[in-house]
Every structure is written in C-alpha cells, then in structure tokens.
C-alpha cells in the first residue's frame, strides 16, 4: 500500500510539470515585454576600437563608429560619471573616426566609459577603458641625460651623451647653441645617438640642453626636463702626440721628436739622438741599455695653454719594463708654466707640479693622470726619467688631454 501511495505522488508531480510546460509553450514570445515599460529595449551601436591615449593633464579619446547610421552623439564619462564630455557625431555612409581631447585632468588613473546615442536618445552598451594621466609628479622625476664629455677645439664641439635605456622613456635631447655667425640653433639628438658633432659652435659661448621623455609609447605629449646650461672648456691639444710620431732629425733607428716636443740633452743618449724610435712604427721611446748609456733626468715635454678646469692626461703604452725597484724611475708629469719638468729628485716637492704618475711594467698600459688648473695658464706635459744602462724602455703610443665635466 505504501508503494502505491508513493507512485501516485510521483505521477501527480510529473503531471504538474507537464501542465506548466504546455502553458508556457502556448504563451507569446513577446509576452514578457508587458513588463518592460515602453515595449522592446533598443540600443545604438557601441563605439569600436576604443583607445585612450594619455598626455600631460589630458587624454585623447579615439574610436570608430561602424554600422549604425542613427548615431548622433557620443558621451565620455569619468570620475564615476560625475564628469562627462558630449561630442556630436555626423554619420557618413561608411566608417567614421571619432577623436577628441579631454583637458584639465588631475594626475592619476581614470576609468573612462564611452556610450553612443541616437536621435531617439537610445544609448549603446557602455565601453570602458582605464588610462593614467601624467603631470607635475612625473615631470619632477625626470633627469637630463648625463654628459660624458665636451670636446671643444676651435669651433668644433663634440658632445658625448651617456647611454640611456629605452625603458626609461627617453626620446633624446634637445641642444640649443649659438653658431659662429651669431644665430641661435636647435638640434635634437635621438636617444640612440651617443654624440653630437657641431662644426659652427661659437667658442667661449654657452649651450643649453634638455631631455625629452614619454611615460608610455602612446603618449600624446612629450615631457621635457629643465634646461641645463653648459659652457665647454677648450680642450688643450697636444701636437705630434700619437703613432706615427714625427722626428726633426734621425740617424738609423733613433731620432729627436719633432715640434712641439722639447727634448733636453740628457735624453739624447743615442749619439745626440733619443726619444724617437723607428722600431714599432715610429714610436715615442726613452730607452737606455743594450749598448746605450743610462739617462739622468732625461726630459721630453711640450707646452700648451689651458683654462681653469679639471683634466685628465691619458697616455697609452705599447709596452715597458720599468720596475718599482729601479733607482730614479720614469714618470708622466704635468707642471704649471712653460719651464718644463723638474728633476726626478725634486718631483715630489716642486711647487709647479700639478700631477705625476710613475711608469711601471706591472701597471696597466693605459695611464690616466688627473689634475686641476685654477687659472688660465700654460702647462708642460711629458715624460721625465732617470734610468740605468741595465736596459729600460717605455714605448708610448699616444698622449691626450681630456677636459672633465663638473
């Protein structure tokens, strides 16, 4: 009896479900619209390919209107719909591009919502996109690209820039300078270019530069650092200062270095010749031994003008065998004035000495000697040596003076 009662309940439930389905199937497909005030809901076509491109306290809104010929207006909302912009739309028979700029935005991240409307006031479904607006805070974080060197010789100026990463947003630097004809000229140096060469720079003048950045690639604005003023110091140019060195007189392998080098008699230890060596490509070499006598206070130097600045004397050697245990020793020396180089025994105390460095076979072959000049003056630059006849040499490839930046 119990099973029969359960079966009746199941049959009754199934019958009720079937009845509901029959009633629903007989109801009009549009019957639900009686619950929607005004009948069927109509939407205008939504904007396509929406882009929000950031800038300096503004954004650019771009998109496409495709298909719906009834669209007459576009509205952009931000700040939780508290702010908005209305843009009239005049439809053509094809695809229409929409572009507008929203100005006066604070520096922060926004969520923009875009809807289209037709003449009947019907709205499209919303299309939203976030974008960050940049301003004073971003600008304050930017720094000029560092300069590595200014090489000014006459009216020729070479400006060397430090390498910058593409991820930094740097586009390059804008350089503004005065030409030799007195006109103001501006040149943009791309981030990928490490140097700028000017052939018409007015010597003694000041140039200024600033660096351009974008926070993101799609930015509609460039952001510039403040200008930095730079007065390049003329580079003291050493003459006859690299292989092949020229000689004023030669005899066989040995010779005397030509102008502007000054060679004292103590250095002419090869039968009145010395300092210029035909071996190894006409090189600069103060050599003793192997049949030649030793040298006592041999000096070869030249004199150049220099303005107040920090400098480096760079000397590149091919090879040398000078030892720290040698009596006397060989040195690269810079002194103030045109009187030349002191004797080896006075090197540490002579007041005219600006800087020096001992030549050693155990050292790097690239010598860098820094010195500072506090007033415009002539300076003497060269090599000083006292070495025995045991056999000592220093083959020098080149000399160069570089102006250091503050």
Long-range contacts (C-beta under 8 A, 24 or more apart in sequence): 42-120, 42-122, 43-122, 43-123, 43-124, 43-125, 44-68, 44-70, 44-71, 44-116, 44-117, 44-118, 44-122, 44-123, 44-124, 45-71, 45-116, 45-124, 46-115, 46-116, 46-124, 46-125, 46-126, 46-127, 47-74, 47-98, 47-114, 47-116, 47-124, 47-127, 50-114, 50-127, 50-129, 51-129, 51-218, 52-112, 52-129, 52-130, 52-131, 53-131, 53-218, 53-219, 53-220, 54-131, 54-132, 54-133, 54-134, 54-215, 54-216, 54-218, 54-219, 54-220, 55-101, 55-133, 55-134, 55-219, 55-220, 55-221, 56-134, 56-135, 56-139, 56-221, 56-223, 57-103, 57-104, 57-105, 57-106, 57-107, 57-133, 57-134, 57-135, 58-101, 58-102, 58-103, 58-104, 58-105, 58-133, 58-220, 58-221, 59-101, 59-102, 59-105, 59-110, 59-112, 59-131, 59-133, 59-220, 60-99, 60-100, 60-101, 60-102, 60-220, 61-98, 61-99, 61-100, 61-101, 61-102, 61-112, 61-114, 62-97, 62-98, 62-99, 63-97, 63-98, 63-114, 63-127, 64-95, 64-96, 64-97, 64-98, 65-89, 65-91, 65-95, 65-96, 65-97, 65-98, 65-116, 66-95, 68-116, 68-118, 69-93, 70-118, 70-119, 70-120, 70-122, 71-116, 71-117, 71-118, 71-124, 72-117, 72-118, 72-119, 73-116, 73-117, 74-98, 74-114, 74-115, 74-116, 74-117, 75-114, 75-115, 75-116, 75-117, 76-100, 76-102, 76-112, 76-113, 76-114, 77-112, 77-113, 77-114, 77-115, 78-102, 78-110, 78-111, 78-112, 78-113, 79-110, 81-113, 89-116, 101-220, 105-133, 106-133, 106-135, 107-133, 107-134, 107-135, 107-136, 107-137, 107-138, 108-132, 108-133, 109-133, 132-215, 132-216, 134-215, 134-219, 134-221, 134-223, 138-215, 138-223, 139-223, 142-211, 142-213, 142-223, 142-225, 143-211, 143-225, 144-173, 144-209, 144-210, 144-211, 144-225, 144-226, 144-228, 145-170, 145-172, 145-173, 145-191, 145-211, 147-230, 147-405, 148-405, 149-402, 149-403, 149-405, 150-230, 150-232, 150-233, 150-403, 150-405, 151-232, 151-235, 151-402, 151-403, 152-201, 152-203, 152-232, 152-233, 152-234, 152-235, 152-403, 153-234, 153-235, 153-237, 154-203, 155-180, 155-199, 155-200, 155-201, 155-202, 155-203, 156-197, 156-198, 156-199, 156-201, 157-197, 157-198, 157-201, 157-207, 157-232, 158-195, 158-196, 158-197, 158-198, 159-189, 159-195, 159-196, 159-198, 159-207, 159-209, 159-232, 160-194, 160-195, 161-189, 161-193, 161-194, 161-195, 161-196, 163-194, 164-191, 166-191, 168-213, 169-213, 169-214, 169-215, 169-216, 170-211, 170-212, 170-213, 171-211, 171-212, 171-213, 171-214, 171-222, 172-211, 172-212, 173-209, 173-210, 173-211, 173-212, 174-209, 174-210, 174-211, 174-212, 174-224, 175-207, 175-208, 175-209, 176-207, 176-208, 176-209, 176-227, 177-201, 177-202, 177-205, 177-207, 177-208, 178-202, 178-205, 178-207, 188-212, 201-232, 203-234, 205-231, 206-230, 206-231, 207-232, 232-403, 233-307, 233-308, 233-309, 233-403, 234-307, 235-401, 235-402, 235-403, 236-304, 236-305, 236-306, 236-311, 236-379, 236-401, 237-304, 237-401, 238-302, 238-304, 238-381, 238-399, 238-400, 238-401, 239-302, 240-302, 241-398, 241-399, 241-400, 242-397, 242-398, 242-399, 242-400, 243-280, 243-281, 243-282, 243-283, 243-284, 243-397, 243-398, 244-281, 244-282, 244-283, 245-276, 245-282, 245-283, 245-284, 246-282, 247-276, 247-282, 249-273, 250-276, 250-278, 252-278, 253-277, 253-278, 253-279, 254-278, 257-284, 257-300, 260-302, 260-303, 261-300, 261-301, 261-302, 261-382, 262-299, 262-300, 262-301, 262-302, 262-303, 262-340, 262-382, 263-299, 263-300, 264-297, 264-298, 264-299, 264-300, 264-340, 266-295, 266-296, 266-297, 266-298, 266-299, 267-295, 267-298, 267-299, 267-300, 267-385, 269-293, 269-294, 269-295, 269-298, 274-298, 275-300, 277-395, 280-318, 280-395, 283-318, 283-395, 283-396, 283-397, 284-383, 284-395, 284-396, 284-397, 285-393, 285-394, 285-395, 285-396, 286-330, 286-383, 286-385, 286-387, 286-393, 286-394, 287-392, 287-393, 287-394, 288-387, 288-388, 288-389, 288-390, 288-391, 288-392, 288-393, 289-388, 289-389, 289-390, 289-391, 289-392, 290-391, 292-389, 293-389, 294-386, 294-387, 294-388, 294-389, 294-390, 295-385, 295-386, 295-387, 296-328, 296-386, 297-343, 297-344, 297-384, 297-385, 297-386, 298-384, 298-385, 298-386, 298-387, 299-340, 299-341, 299-382, 299-383, 299-384, 300-382, 300-383, 301-333, 301-340, 301-341, 301-380, 301-381, 301-382, 301-383, 302-380, 302-381, 302-382, 303-338, 303-378, 303-379, 303-380, 303-381, 304-378, 304-379, 304-381, 304-401, 305-376, 305-377, 305-378, 305-379, 306-373, 306-376, 306-377, 306-378, 306-379, 306-401, 307-373, 307-376, 308-373, 308-374, 308-375, 308-376, 309-372, 309-373, 309-403, 309-404, 310-370, 310-371, 310-372, 310-403, 310-404, 310-406, 311-370, 311-371, 311-372, 311-373, 311-401, 311-402, 311-403, 311-404, 312-368, 312-369, 312-370, 312-371, 312-401, 312-402, 312-404, 313-355, 313-367, 313-368, 313-369, 313-371, 313-381, 313-399, 313-400, 313-401, 314-366, 314-367, 314-368, 314-398, 314-399, 314-400, 314-401, 314-402, 315-366, 315-367, 315-369, 315-396, 315-398, 315-399, 315-400, 316-365, 316-366, 316-367, 316-396, 316-397, 316-398, 317-359, 317-365, 317-366, 317-367, 317-394, 317-395, 317-396, 317-397, 318-365, 318-395, 318-396, 318-397, 319-361, 319-365, 319-393, 319-395, 320-359, 320-360, 320-361, 320-365, 320-393, 320-394, 320-395, 321-361, 321-391, 321-392, 321-393, 322-358, 322-359, 322-360, 322-361, 322-387, 322-392, 322-394, 323-360, 323-361, 323-362, 324-358, 324-360, 324-362, 326-387, 326-388, 326-392, 327-386, 327-388, 328-385, 328-386, 328-387, 328-388, 329-358, 329-359, 329-385, 329-386, 329-387, 330-358, 330-359, 330-383, 330-384, 330-385, 330-386, 330-387, 330-392, 330-394, 331-356, 331-357, 331-358, 331-359, 331-383, 331-384, 331-385, 332-356, 332-357, 332-359, 332-367, 332-369, 332-382, 332-383, 333-380, 333-381, 333-382, 333-383, 333-384, 334-369, 334-371, 334-379, 334-380, 334-381, 335-379, 335-380, 336-373, 336-377, 336-378, 336-379, 337-377, 337-378, 337-379, 337-380, 338-378, 338-380, 339-380, 340-380, 340-382, 341-380, 341-382, 341-384, 342-384, 343-384, 344-384, 344-385, 344-386, 347-384, 354-379, 356-384, 359-383, 359-385, 359-394, 370-404
